Amino acid sequence: MNILLIYPKFPDTFWSFKHALSFIGKKAAYPPLGLLTVAALTPEEWPKRLVDLNVDGLTDDDLSWADMAFIGGMAVQRKSAKQIIARCNALNLKVVAGGPLFTAEPEEFGEVDHLVLDEAELTLPAFLADLQNGQPKKVYRASGFCDLRETPVPSWDLVEMKRYATMNIQFSRGCPFNCEFCNVTTLFGHRPRIKTPQQVIAELDRIYASGWRGSMFFVDDNFIGNKDYLKKHLLPALIEWRKDKKGYVFFMEASINLADDPELLGMMVKAGFDAVFIGIESPDEVSLTECHKTQNKNRDLLESIAIIHRSGLQVMGGFIVGFDSDTPSIFQRQVDFIQKSGIVTAMVGMLQAPPGTRLFDRLQRESRVIDTFSGDNVDGTTNIIPRMGMEPLLDGYRSIMKQIYSPRNYYRRVRTLLKELKAPEINGPIDTQRFLSIFRSAFRLGVLGKERFRYWHLMLWTLIRKPRLMPLAITLSIYGYHYRRICEHYIF
């Protein structure tokens, strides 16, 4: 049985990093970890090909070779997924689909032959058994959650690593919190389930043996969901593992209560972590109460961010406008907060309601869900009717983005971060492409760019004040170019 695993294309978004990747000669930010795990769950003797449309084209030869196509993806990849399914249908190629997009909205994909939903560790074996018996069903669902200790090492042999900017790995699934707008707990539950340190090290060893020496993203929705286990087991294993390794810096997603645990912060930095994405959402306590973001309440958010920066971890932040309790003042408050925080990568989006969330259910009862969930929270759209009205929300959102991603405010924010950020204990290696990115950024940003004066001012300031952070200053300058291009396309 020839299996063709197809990963749909991402649109040009903040998270695609398309305009930044060109500086380092890469095609995509991350490989499709979910499909690589699915590949490892299928019979070893089945020939497999992976086509990631973010780095390759899907050819007729690929489709004619295959006996069955496996497609996985997220909501933001909906358009590309639909196109792939149509091509397969036209050639009578059986389609098996799973992942967050299909799990959340299976009724939207009647043209798919087999929907293997929820966690593949539970539903894929049942499908494969029925397939072998010649009686595969249309839909496979799971009643619970899998034991991650049984999850295999992803099939990294299917990926050409040099085409990606970062490799990825998963330690846990699930989140102990209950944010109203988030579908993580719907998909993966409240109780964080974890892999053993031995599993994580085995995956790292596999990637290291393949020659990778760059950054690694822990894709867990909340990496610190089980802090005791991290401190007692996984982080000591990572610290020990990297003693004789060159390269590798890690980054992850976590909740703001990371700032409350100095021991955990210190161990993470020692293990090689240098950045963390945190859902800040809003500086307004009423909005945080509304969306049940309890972990962000009753604290000085700016001070919590500063604590994390001073530990050596750069904070990237998610922000939302359009809560029912938001007033017109929220837009400038968000701008002021972001500027003071030094959060350079500030992903601001209008509130959306993903299917399966409590927010979706509540707004649907109020007849306020009006469109398909796009999965892209920075494209200037929403699938709900906001209480403040669509035009005021859109105008306020545009105002935020124009301000925070103007060269003047962006480069100021970079300096605010660099002043506070402790220099990393571990630096990632500079390969040929990243070395060339120094000259590409100097030319494209420092000569051709409208921000040329601010670019050179930052480079000189960093060289004098924070020379060890010069690679980060260059990287953030490149990111700023990407963010401005996205804003110009979607928002301005």
N, C-alpha and C positions, 0 to 999 in steps of 0.2 A: 504494500500500500504506500504510494508516494504521497507525502503530506507537504503541502505548501502553506507555510505560516505567513500571513500577510498583516503588516502593521500599517494602518491608515495614516495619511499625511496630516500633520498639524497645520492649521492656518497660521498666518504670520501674526504672532501674539507676543506679549511681553515674555512669556515663558519659552517661546521657541528660540530666542537669542539669535535669530537668523542673521541679523545685521552685525552682530558681534562675532559670530563664528567665522565670518569671512576673514577676520583679522588673524585667525590662528589656523586657517586652512582646514576647518572641519565642516562636516555636512549637517550634523545634528548634535543636540546637547547630550542625549542619553539613548542607549539601546533599549529595545522593548523587553524589559525584564519579565513581564507577565507571560509573554509568548515564549520566551526562553525557558521558563519554568514549565509551561504546558508541554513544550517539546520534550522535556526530561520526563514527563509523566506518560508519554506515549511509548509503545514498544520500541526497544532499542534497534531491532532489526528493520524497522520501517525507514526507508530513505526520506530525508527531510531537507527542505530548503526554506530559508527565511528571506522574505523580501520586505524591507522596511522602506516605505515610500518616501520617507524623509531623507534617505540617502541614495535610493535606487529607483529606477522605473520598473513597473510591472509589465513584463513582456508577454506576448502571445505564447512564446516558447515555455515560459514558466507555467502558464495556465494549461497548456496542452500536456505538459509533463505530469501534472498532478492528477491524482485520483480523488483528492478531497482538499478543500481549502479551509484552513482554520483562521478566523479573523478575531482579533481582540482590540479593544480600544476604550477611550473615554468619550464623554459627551462632546467635548470640543472637537473630536475627530469625526463627528457624525456625517458631514457632507462627503468626506473621502470614503468612509465606510460604505455609504449608500452606493457610491460609484463603483467600488470594488465588487459589491454584491451583484450589481447589475451586470457587470462584465462576466462574472462567474455564471450567473443565470443564463446569459446569452449563449454560453458554451456548454450548458447542462452540467457544469461542474458543481458537485455537492458542496454546500457551505455549512460549516460548523462555526457558531459565533458565541462568544462569551466575554466576560469583563464588565466593568462598571456601566458602560453605555447600554449594553444589551440586558444586563441584570435589572437596571432601573426602569427600562421601557421596553420590555419584550413584545408588547402589543404593537409596537411601531415597526416590527421587522418580520412580518408574515412571510416575506419572500425568502427568509433563511430556512434551510432544510432542518437544521438541528440547533436548538438553543441550549447550550450547556452553561448554565448560569451559576451565580453565587461563586463559591470557592472551588476551583478546578480540582483540588485534591480530593474533594468529596464527590463531585458530579461527573468528572471525566472518566474515572474507572467504570462507573455504571454505564455510561454511553459506550465505552469501548467494548464492554462485555456484551451489550445488546447488539452492537455492530458485528461482533464476531458470530453471534447467533442469527444474524440476518434479520433482526427485528428492532432496529433503532427507533426511538421515539422522537417526537417533535421537540419536547421540552423536558429538561432535567433541572430539578431544583433540590436544594439541600435544606434540611430542617434545623440544622445547627451549624457549628463552626468547626473547622478542622484543627487537628493537632499539628502545629508547625514543626514539631520535632520529626514528623514524617515527610516533610517537604524535601524533595531532592535538590541537589545542586543544579542550577540552571545550565542549559546546554550552550555554554559559551563558545563552543567550536563552530556554531552557526553564524557568529558575528565577526566582522572585520573591524577590530577595535580601533584602529587608527583613524577611522572615519568619524569617531565620536569625540566630544570634548571631555566627557566624564563617564565613568562606569557607575553602576548602581548595584545596591545590595539591600536586602530586607532582613531585619532582625525581629520585628514584631508586627502584629496587626491588632487593631482595636484601640480605643481611647476611653479613659475613665470619665471624661467630661461629657456634657450634654448640650452643646451649642445648638440652638434651634434651627439654624440654616445649614448645618453640616450633615452630609450623608455618610460620614465615615462609620458612625455607630450602626447605621442601618445596614451597611455592607459587611462590617467586620465585628460589631458588638462593642460592649463597654469594657469587657475584661480583656486587658492586653494579653495576647498569647505570644509566646516567645520561642525562638530557636535557641538551641544550646550554644555556648561559646565554641564548642567543637565544630558545630555546623558552620557558624560564621567564619571561623578560621579556615575551614576546608574550602569555603567559597572564595575567600581572599587568596588562599594558596593557588587555587585554580586560575584566578585572574592574574596573579603575580607570575605564575609559570608561563602564561601566554605572552608575557613581556610588558604588561601595562605598568606604568610608573606614575600615572597622573592622579587626579582627584577622584574621590569615591563619594557618592551620595547615598546615605541611608534613607530609603524612601518611606520609612515608617511615618504615619501621620502624626504620631507623638512618640518620639524616640524615648522620652523619659517617663512613659506610662508606668513603668515599674522601676523606680529609682534604686531601691535596695538591691535588686538583682543586677542592675548595671554596675553599682559600686562594688559588689561582692564578687561578681563573676565575669561579666562581659568586658568591662573596661580594663581590669587587670590582665585579661587574656589579650586584649588589643595592645596594651602597653608592652607586654612581653613579646608579642608577635613582631612588632615593628622594630625591635632592638637591632636586628641584623638586616633590615630592609632599607632600601633607598627609595625616596619618593613617598607618595601616598599622603595626601591630606584628606580628611573627612569633613563632610558637612551633613546637616540633618535638619529635621523639623521638630519643634518642641513647643511646650507651653511656657508662659512667662514665669511660672513658679520655679523654673530653672534658676532664676536669680536668687532664690531663697536658700540655696544649698551650696555654700562655698566649696565643700569637699568634692561634690559632684562636678562643679565647674573646673576645679583644678585637675581632676582626673581626666576630664574630657580633653582639656588642652594638652595634657601630657600624652594622651593617646593619639593626638594628631588632629583633633577637630579644630577648625579655624572659623567656622561660620554656622549660623543657625537661623532658620526661618521661623518666625513667631507670628501667630495671628493676634495682632493688637486690636484690630477692628475699629475702635473708637475711643477718644479721650473722654467721652461723655458717660458718666455712671448710669444715667437713666437708660441709654441705649444698650449698655452692657447688661443691665438687668433685664431689659426686654428680650434680648436674644439668649439669655441664660449663660452668658460668658462669665460665670462666677469666679473663675480663676484670675480674671483681670481686675476684679473689683477690690475696693478697700485697700488700694496700694498706690504708691507714687510710681506710675508707669515710667516716667522719665528716669527716675532713679534706678528702677529695676533694669532698664535698658543700659544705663551707664555702668551698673555693676557687671553686666555680662560683657560689655565692651572692655572694661578694665581688666577682665579676666583673660582677654585675648581672643574672644569670639566675636566676630562681626554679626550684628543683628540685621537680618532682612525682615521686612514686616509686611503683613497684609492688613489692609484697611477697607472699611465698608461705609458707604453713605446710602441713605434711603430707608433707614429704620423708621417705623411709625412715629417714634418719639423725636426724631430729628427735626430741628427747626432750621430756618435759613442761616443761623449763625454757625452751624456745624461745619460748613465748608471752609471758612477761614480758620476755625479752630483746628481742623485737620491739618491745614497747611502749616500753621504755627507749631503744632505739635511735631509734625514730621521734620521741620527745619531744626527745631531745638533738639530733637532726639539724635540727630546724626544718622538716621536710618537712610542710607543712600538708595538702596533697592526698596522702594516703597510701592507696593502693588495695591493701588486704590481701585476699587470696583463699586459699581452700584449693586445694591442688594438683589440677589436672585434666589429663587426657590427651587432647589433640585428636587425632582420627584423622590418620594420616599421619606422626606424630612418632615418634621413636625411643622416647620414653616410652610411647606407646600400644602400640607393637609389643612392648616388653619386658613391660609389665604384662598384655597380652593373653596372652602366652605363659605367664605366671604365673596366668592365670585371675583377674585382679584388676580387669578392666574390667567394670563392672556396669550401666552406664546410658549413655544418650545424652549426648554432650558438649553442655552448655548454652551455652557461649561466654560466660557471665557469671561472672567469677571472684569476685564479691562478693555472690552471692545465697544464700550459706550452704549450697551443695550441692557435690558432687563426683561424678564418674563412675567413681571407682576405690575399691578397698578399701585404706585407708591402713594401713601397718604398725602404727602405734600404736593402731589401733582407731577406729571411726567416732565413738563417743560422746566419748572423750577429745579427739579432734581438734575436734569441733563445740563442745564446752564451752570449749576453749582459744581457738578462733576467736572465739566470742561474747565471751569475756573481753577479748580484744584490742580488738574493735570498741567495746565498752562504755567501755573506758578512753580510747582515743584520740579518740573522738567525743563524749565528755562535754563540756559547755561549758567546764568548768574546764580540762581538758587541751588542748582544741582552741584556746581563746583564748591559753593559755600558748604553744602552738606558733606561733601567728601572731606573737606578740611576739618569740619566738626568731628567727624568720625575718626580721622587720623590723629587728631590731638588727643583723643580719649583712648583709642585702641592700644592695648598692649601688643608689642611686636610678637609675632608667633614664635613658638619654640621650634617648630618644624616647618620648613618651607618646601613646597612642591618643586620638583625639578623643572628646569627650563630646557625644553627640547627645541629642535630647530625651528618649528613653526612658532613657538612662543617667543623665541629670540627674534624672529623676523617681525613679530607683531609689534615690537618696540619701534621699529623703523616705519612700519605701516601706520601705526597710530600717530607717530610724529609727523608724517606726511599728510595723512588724511584728516587728522584733527588739528594738528599744529600749523599746517600750511594751507590746506584747502578749506578747513572747517570754519564756520562762522564763529565758533567758540575759541579760535586760535589763541587769543590773548589770555583767556582764562585757563586754557590747557597749559600753556607755558608757565603761567604764574603758579599753578598747582605743582608742576614738575620741579620748579626752582624751590618753592616752599618745602616740598617733601624732601628734596635732596639736602637741604640745609637743616630742616627740623626733624624729619623722620626718615632718614635714608634707608632703614631696613624695610620700610613699608612702600618703597618705590614700586615694586611689582604690583602691589595692590592698587596704588594710585593709577598706574597705567591701565590695569584691568577695569577699574571703575570708570575711567574716562571712556573706555571702549563700550562698556555697558550703557553709559549715558547716551552715546551716539545711537545705539540700538533703541533705547527707550524713546528718544525724540523722534526717530523714524516711525515707530509704531504710533505715537501720539499724532504725528502729522497725517498719518494714513487714516486712522479711525476717528480721531477726536477733534482736532483743530479745524 
